[in-house]
Amino acid sequence: MEKLFSLGFNRRSVLGLAAAAPLLAATRSAVAADSLGFGELYGKYSVLGLEFSEKVKKLAGRQVAIRGFMAPPLKAEAAFFVLTEVPMALCPFCSSDADWPDNIIVVYLDEKQTFTQPSQTIEVRGKLEFGSWTDPETGFVSLLRLRQAEYGTV
């Protein structure tokens, strides 16, 4: 703190900076998520099926933000949902990743909660994972997931 005083800051400005620090940290973490769009998820189709884009590979394990629509959940309250590029009347989960749609992402929340209307645009932020994975609790297979996610209406 003495260094701040030696740089010309007075006691009031130093206390103001200290009081603003939590707000600055929250703003920085809110901005820290990289933006991702549905059109950026896959690079091309090959004989093996969908290939992930270089952007998805680069952002794996990092916080990303993506906008879309919540597909109607299987239960009224759950700790996960499917984010879709366009509003859907039914949940688009597939039985295997061989026929996985190229415009959905599974979103895993930290706790169960009630959901928004399927026509409401939302923005989801979470840690990006890619690659085939079977949820041991539900048996659902996914290619793209957001973990430790949260969402809000846009």
C-alpha atoms as one frame of an Amber mdcrd trajectory, in Angstrom:
protein
   0.000   0.000   0.000   2.911   2.352   0.741   3.994   1.947  -2.875   0.603
   3.301  -4.042   1.018   6.327  -1.761   4.511   6.918  -3.185   2.991   6.889
  -6.698   0.691   9.788  -5.787  -2.433   7.917  -4.702  -4.117   9.311  -1.586
  -5.824   7.243   1.120  -9.301   7.755  -0.404  -8.253   6.557  -3.876  -6.481
   3.515  -2.424  -9.581   2.603  -0.396 -11.727   3.131  -3.512  -9.503   0.751
  -5.491  -9.702  -1.812  -2.708 -13.499  -1.564  -2.618 -13.732  -1.943  -6.402
 -11.421  -4.973  -6.562 -14.204  -7.601  -6.188 -16.222  -5.912  -8.956 -13.193
  -5.798 -11.233 -12.472  -9.474 -10.566 -16.089 -10.443 -11.311 -16.032  -8.435
 -14.528 -12.761 -10.038 -15.584 -14.067 -13.558 -14.963 -17.281 -12.759 -16.822
 -15.239 -11.585 -19.809 -12.769 -14.483 -19.564 -14.987 -16.892 -21.520 -14.126
 -17.277 -25.205 -17.037 -16.903 -27.595 -18.085 -19.927 -29.621 -20.832 -20.255
 -32.235 -22.657 -23.305 -33.526 -21.121 -22.756 -36.966 -17.658 -23.079 -35.397
 -18.105 -26.501 -33.782 -17.111 -28.769 -36.645 -14.604 -28.460 -39.466 -15.845
 -30.929 -42.049 -17.314 -34.366 -42.559 -15.005 -37.280 -43.250 -15.505 -41.008
 -43.706 -15.396 -41.182 -39.902 -18.202 -38.613 -39.531 -18.007 -35.160 -37.995
 -14.574 -33.678 -37.344 -14.182 -31.080 -34.624 -12.993 -27.640 -35.698  -9.559
 -26.353 -34.786 -11.285 -23.739 -32.596 -13.032 -26.436 -30.532  -9.745 -28.304
 -30.130  -7.991 -25.102 -29.080 -10.698 -24.144 -26.571 -11.045 -27.602 -24.978
 -10.794 -27.330 -21.211 -11.385 -23.567 -21.268 -14.395 -21.406 -20.386 -16.541
 -20.667 -23.426 -19.770 -18.770 -23.983 -22.324 -19.839 -26.581 -25.860 -18.676
 -27.335 -28.706 -20.951 -28.279 -31.943 -22.496 -27.079 -32.707 -24.946 -24.306
 -34.292 -28.118 -25.635 -37.187 -29.344 -23.499 -35.605 -31.384 -20.688 -36.517
 -34.968 -19.910 -37.425 -33.981 -16.335 -38.851 -30.762 -14.873 -35.692 -30.345
 -12.780 -32.327 -31.742 -13.795 -28.628 -30.889 -13.604 -28.200 -30.974 -17.386
 -29.917 -29.935 -20.598 -29.281 -29.807 -24.332 -28.399 -26.480 -25.933 -29.547
 -26.254 -29.548 -28.899 -23.851 -32.390 -32.619 -23.446 -33.105 -35.682 -23.869
 -30.863 -36.832 -27.505 -30.686 -40.036 -29.139 -29.524 -38.322 -32.383 -28.438
 -35.010 -33.206 -26.811 -32.585 -34.165 -29.618 -30.525 -36.731 -27.658 -29.370
 -39.618 -29.769 -28.688 -43.231 -28.866 -25.135 -43.057 -30.200 -22.666 -40.435
 -31.339 -22.811 -41.886 -34.879 -25.978 -39.898 -35.534 -25.143 -36.955 -33.281
 -26.617 -33.705 -34.675 -24.043 -31.037 -35.520 -26.006 -28.259 -33.803 -26.353
 -29.345 -30.159 -24.215 -29.318 -27.009 -24.960 -31.051 -23.701 -24.765 -28.642
 -20.760 -23.993 -29.921 -17.262 -24.923 -27.591 -14.405 -23.532 -27.709 -10.870
 -26.980 -28.413  -9.429 -30.525 -29.279 -10.482 -32.762 -26.387 -11.437 -35.898
 -25.551 -13.363 -35.506 -24.454 -16.950 -36.526 -21.713 -19.374 -38.953 -21.899
 -22.282 -37.514 -23.551 -25.437 -38.129 -20.378 -27.474 -36.039 -18.157 -25.128
 -32.495 -17.350 -26.309 -29.945 -18.066 -23.589 -26.194 -17.699 -23.212 -24.362
 -20.567 -21.562 -20.867 -20.377 -20.065 -18.944 -23.459 -19.087 -15.831 -25.553
 -19.551 -15.730 -27.078 -23.046 -15.158 -30.816 -23.528 -15.236 -32.755 -26.787
 -15.067 -36.386 -27.811 -17.443 -39.295 -27.373 -18.558 -39.748 -23.754 -21.357
 -41.774 -22.170 -22.976 -40.323 -19.074 -22.843 -43.161 -16.513 -26.014 -41.945
 -14.778 -28.284 -41.548 -17.821 -26.560 -43.593 -20.531 -26.727 -40.614 -22.915
 -23.899 -40.341 -25.413 -22.494 -36.933 -26.342 -19.752 -35.492 -28.516 -19.681
 -31.938 -27.091 -20.265 -30.841 -23.507 -20.071 -27.792 -21.294 -19.265 -28.642
 -17.665 -19.658 -26.516 -14.530 -21.991 -24.397 -16.621 -24.354 -21.571 -15.876
 -26.774 -19.765 -18.127 -28.881 -16.662 -18.397 -31.473 -15.263 -20.754 -30.332
 -12.836 -23.431
